Amino acid sequence: MRVLDFLSEQRIAFETILHPPAFTAQKRAKYLHVPGSQVAKNVLLAGLRGYVLAVLPATHYVDTAKLTQDLGGPVRLADDQDIAEVFLDCEWGVVPPFGMLYGLPTLLEDMLASDAVLVFEGNTHVEAIRLRCRDFERLAQPRRLHFACRNIGQSTR
């Protein structure tokens, strides 16, 4: 299901923003003239129990060692083929923010404030979605954890 259709069905206030093709969250922030801390990047992770979707600020990376401890088993970044197989209704390489639409549990980085306005990737590399974090939380029912770090030690896209 397309993210925009889902948000409309749920009667959530959101804004769609079209932009030049952006293949990273940092590039999306640049094109939209939005601080990277307000742009959420969505990262597909593979673990012992299957895939997990992680949502964190574009300025940070997933600390896979921390998540390995928190989730009770090894966690790695999913590769491009994994992403393509999970998100069949999206452009190649796109990871949308609503894991439950794909049967995936979702993790939300604890540093993202519930009252923040966030920009997410939609189903393509040229559309972004702006909505309140609290609305995202209400729909996605994510597990809040602190799993992001500023340094690239073990991390994401």
C-alpha positions as CSV (number, residue, x, y, z in Angstrom):
1,M,0.0,0.0,0.0
2,R,1.3,3.4,-0.9
3,V,2.2,5.5,2.1
4,L,0.2,8.5,0.9
5,D,-2.9,6.4,0.5
6,F,-2.4,4.9,4.0
7,L,-2.1,8.4,5.6
8,S,-5.2,9.7,3.8
9,E,-7.2,6.6,4.9
10,Q,-6.1,7.2,8.5
11,R,-7.1,10.9,8.3
12,I,-3.6,12.1,9.3
13,A,-2.5,15.6,8.6
14,F,0.5,15.5,6.3
15,E,2.2,17.3,3.5
16,T,3.6,15.8,0.3
17,I,6.8,17.5,-0.9
18,L,8.2,16.8,-4.4
19,H,11.9,17.3,-4.8
20,P,14.8,16.3,-7.2
21,P,15.7,12.6,-6.9
22,A,17.4,12.1,-3.5
23,F,19.0,8.7,-2.7
24,T,20.0,9.5,0.9
25,A,18.2,11.3,3.7
26,Q,21.0,13.9,3.9
27,K,20.5,14.7,0.3
28,R,16.7,15.0,0.9
29,A,17.4,17.5,3.7
30,K,19.7,19.5,1.4
31,Y,17.1,19.7,-1.4
32,L,14.3,20.6,1.0
33,H,16.4,23.1,3.0
34,V,15.5,21.3,6.2
35,P,18.0,20.5,9.0
36,G,19.1,16.9,8.9
37,S,17.8,16.4,12.4
38,Q,14.2,16.9,11.1
39,V,14.6,14.4,8.3
40,A,14.0,10.9,9.3
41,K,15.9,8.1,7.5
42,N,14.4,4.7,7.4
43,V,16.8,1.7,7.5
44,L,15.9,-1.9,6.9
45,L,17.8,-4.3,9.3
46,A,18.1,-8.0,9.2
47,G,18.1,-10.0,12.4
48,L,17.6,-13.5,13.7
49,R,13.8,-13.1,13.7
50,G,13.6,-11.4,10.3
51,Y,13.6,-7.8,9.2
52,V,13.1,-4.8,11.4
53,L,12.6,-1.2,10.3
54,A,14.6,1.5,12.1
55,V,13.7,5.2,11.9
56,L,16.3,7.7,13.0
57,P,17.5,11.3,12.3
58,A,19.4,11.7,9.0
59,T,22.3,13.1,10.9
60,H,22.9,9.7,12.7
61,Y,23.8,6.1,12.0
62,V,22.4,2.8,13.3
63,D,24.6,1.4,16.1
64,T,24.2,-2.3,15.1
65,A,26.2,-3.4,18.2
66,K,23.8,-1.6,20.5
67,L,20.8,-3.1,18.7
68,T,22.4,-6.6,18.8
69,Q,22.3,-6.2,22.6
70,D,18.8,-4.7,22.8
71,L,17.2,-7.2,20.4
72,G,19.0,-10.2,21.8
73,G,20.8,-11.3,18.6
74,P,22.9,-10.2,15.7
75,V,21.6,-7.3,13.5
76,R,23.0,-6.2,10.2
77,L,22.0,-3.7,7.6
78,A,19.9,-5.2,4.9
79,D,21.3,-5.1,1.4
80,D,19.7,-3.7,-1.7
81,Q,18.3,-7.0,-2.8
82,D,16.6,-7.4,0.7
83,I,15.1,-3.9,0.4
84,A,13.8,-4.7,-3.1
85,E,12.2,-7.9,-2.0
86,V,10.5,-6.4,1.1
87,F,9.3,-3.1,-0.5
88,L,7.8,-4.3,-3.8
89,D,5.6,-1.3,-4.2
90,C,8.4,1.2,-3.9
91,E,11.2,2.4,-6.3
92,W,14.4,0.4,-6.1
93,G,16.2,1.4,-2.8
94,V,13.3,3.2,-1.2
95,V,12.6,2.3,2.5
96,P,9.2,3.7,3.6
97,P,8.7,4.6,7.3
98,F,5.7,2.4,8.1
99,G,6.9,-1.1,8.8
100,M,3.5,-2.5,9.8
101,L,2.4,-2.0,6.1
102,Y,4.9,-4.7,5.3
103,G,4.5,-6.9,8.4
104,L,7.7,-5.5,10.0
105,P,8.2,-4.2,13.6
106,T,9.4,-0.6,13.7
107,L,12.0,0.9,16.0
108,L,12.0,4.7,16.6
109,E,15.2,6.4,17.8
110,D,14.4,7.8,21.2
111,M,16.0,11.2,20.5
112,L,13.2,12.1,18.1
113,A,10.7,14.2,20.1
114,S,7.0,13.3,19.9
115,D,6.2,16.9,19.2
116,A,8.7,17.2,16.4
117,V,7.7,17.7,12.7
118,L,9.6,15.1,10.6
119,V,10.2,14.6,6.9
120,F,10.1,11.0,5.7
121,E,10.8,9.3,2.4
122,G,7.6,8.3,0.6
123,N,7.5,5.5,-2.0
124,T,9.8,7.2,-4.5
125,H,13.1,9.0,-4.5
126,V,11.3,12.3,-5.5
127,E,8.6,12.5,-2.8
128,A,8.8,13.3,0.8
129,I,6.2,13.4,3.5
130,R,6.1,15.9,6.4
131,L,4.1,14.9,9.5
132,R,4.2,15.1,13.2
133,C,6.2,12.5,15.0
134,R,3.3,11.9,17.4
135,D,1.1,11.0,14.4
136,F,3.7,8.7,13.1
137,E,3.9,7.0,16.5
138,R,0.2,6.6,16.8
139,L,0.0,4.8,13.4
140,A,3.3,2.9,13.4
141,Q,3.3,1.9,17.1
142,P,7.1,1.8,17.1
143,R,9.3,0.6,19.9
144,R,11.3,3.5,21.2
145,L,15.0,2.7,21.7
146,H,18.3,4.6,21.7
147,F,20.2,3.0,18.9
148,A,21.6,5.9,16.9
149,C,25.2,7.3,17.0
150,R,26.9,10.2,15.2
151,N,30.0,8.2,14.1
152,I,29.8,5.7,11.3
153,G,31.3,2.8,13.4
154,Q,28.8,0.1,12.3
155,S,26.2,1.8,10.2
156,T,23.7,2.9,7.6
157,R,22.9,4.5,4.3
